[in-house]
Amino acid sequence: MVVIIKKGTPKEEIKKRVDEAISKSSKRDLMKYAGKLKSDIYPLEYQKQMRDEWE
């Protein structure tokens, strides 16, 4: 969802629009996916390896 807020909009209006956008967004329970992926790769080492490739 995109919320367009123009310059000079009062803070109350901004807060109202942001709250509406948050309430309309689909909230997913991400904890049900925690620990489901099984891998022999250690995540932190993989992340460091990927970052080193950029240099």
ChimeraX commands (.cxc) that place a marker at each C-alpha (Angstrom):
marker #1 position 0.00,0.00,0.00 radius 0.5
marker #1 position 1.24,3.47,-0.86 radius 0.5
marker #1 position 0.41,6.51,1.24 radius 0.5
marker #1 position 1.13,9.88,-0.31 radius 0.5
marker #1 position 1.84,12.63,2.19 radius 0.5
marker #1 position 2.40,16.10,0.85 radius 0.5
marker #1 position 4.66,18.70,2.38 radius 0.5
marker #1 position 2.89,20.75,5.00 radius 0.5
marker #1 position 0.45,18.02,6.03 radius 0.5
marker #1 position -0.34,18.28,9.75 radius 0.5
marker #1 position 1.23,15.66,12.02 radius 0.5
marker #1 position -2.19,14.43,13.13 radius 0.5
marker #1 position -3.18,13.71,9.52 radius 0.5
marker #1 position 0.11,11.89,8.88 radius 0.5
marker #1 position -0.36,9.75,11.96 radius 0.5
marker #1 position -3.94,8.95,10.94 radius 0.5
marker #1 position -2.88,7.87,7.43 radius 0.5
marker #1 position -0.01,5.74,8.73 radius 0.5
marker #1 position -2.27,4.04,11.27 radius 0.5
marker #1 position -4.81,3.28,8.52 radius 0.5
marker #1 position -2.10,1.79,6.31 radius 0.5
marker #1 position -0.83,-0.40,9.15 radius 0.5
marker #1 position -4.31,-1.62,10.05 radius 0.5
marker #1 position -5.04,-2.55,6.41 radius 0.5
marker #1 position -1.78,-4.43,5.89 radius 0.5
marker #1 position -1.88,-8.18,6.19 radius 0.5
marker #1 position -0.13,-9.26,9.33 radius 0.5
marker #1 position 1.46,-12.65,9.07 radius 0.5
marker #1 position 2.63,-14.85,11.87 radius 0.5
marker #1 position 6.25,-15.30,10.83 radius 0.5
marker #1 position 7.12,-17.34,13.90 radius 0.5
marker #1 position 5.39,-20.35,12.37 radius 0.5
marker #1 position 8.20,-20.46,9.81 radius 0.5
marker #1 position 11.04,-20.14,12.33 radius 0.5
marker #1 position 13.41,-23.09,12.24 radius 0.5
marker #1 position 11.71,-24.77,9.26 radius 0.5
marker #1 position 14.60,-24.47,6.83 radius 0.5
marker #1 position 17.21,-27.12,7.37 radius 0.5
marker #1 position 20.65,-26.40,6.01 radius 0.5
marker #1 position 24.21,-27.47,6.60 radius 0.5
marker #1 position 25.38,-23.88,5.99 radius 0.5
marker #1 position 25.99,-21.71,9.05 radius 0.5
marker #1 position 24.02,-18.49,8.32 radius 0.5
marker #1 position 26.54,-16.03,9.73 radius 0.5
marker #1 position 29.43,-17.55,7.80 radius 0.5
marker #1 position 27.32,-17.53,4.62 radius 0.5
marker #1 position 26.48,-13.85,5.14 radius 0.5
marker #1 position 30.15,-12.95,5.63 radius 0.5
marker #1 position 31.08,-14.92,2.50 radius 0.5
marker #1 position 28.45,-13.08,0.43 radius 0.5
marker #1 position 29.64,-9.70,1.70 radius 0.5
marker #1 position 33.26,-10.54,0.91 radius 0.5
marker #1 position 32.32,-11.25,-2.71 radius 0.5
marker #1 position 31.23,-7.63,-3.16 radius 0.5
marker #1 position 34.69,-6.24,-2.44 radius 0.5
marker link #1:1,2 radius 0.2
marker link #1:2,3 radius 0.2
marker link #1:3,4 radius 0.2
marker link #1:4,5 radius 0.2
marker link #1:5,6 radius 0.2
marker link #1:6,7 radius 0.2
marker link #1:7,8 radius 0.2
marker link #1:8,9 radius 0.2
marker link #1:9,10 radius 0.2
marker link #1:10,11 radius 0.2
marker link #1:11,12 radius 0.2
marker link #1:12,13 radius 0.2
marker link #1:13,14 radius 0.2
marker link #1:14,15 radius 0.2
marker link #1:15,16 radius 0.2
marker link #1:16,17 radius 0.2
marker link #1:17,18 radius 0.2
marker link #1:18,19 radius 0.2
marker link #1:19,20 radius 0.2
marker link #1:20,21 radius 0.2
marker link #1:21,22 radius 0.2
marker link #1:22,23 radius 0.2
marker link #1:23,24 radius 0.2
marker link #1:24,25 radius 0.2
marker link #1:25,26 radius 0.2
marker link #1:26,27 radius 0.2
marker link #1:27,28 radius 0.2
marker link #1:28,29 radius 0.2
marker link #1:29,30 radius 0.2
marker link #1:30,31 radius 0.2
marker link #1:31,32 radius 0.2
marker link #1:32,33 radius 0.2
marker link #1:33,34 radius 0.2
marker link #1:34,35 radius 0.2
marker link #1:35,36 radius 0.2
marker link #1:36,37 radius 0.2
marker link #1:37,38 radius 0.2
marker link #1:38,39 radius 0.2
marker link #1:39,40 radius 0.2
marker link #1:40,41 radius 0.2
marker link #1:41,42 radius 0.2
marker link #1:42,43 radius 0.2
marker link #1:43,44 radius 0.2
marker link #1:44,45 radius 0.2
marker link #1:45,46 radius 0.2
marker link #1:46,47 radius 0.2
marker link #1:47,48 radius 0.2
marker link #1:48,49 radius 0.2
marker link #1:49,50 radius 0.2
marker link #1:50,51 radius 0.2
marker link #1:51,52 radius 0.2
marker link #1:52,53 radius 0.2
marker link #1:53,54 radius 0.2
marker link #1:54,55 radius 0.2
view
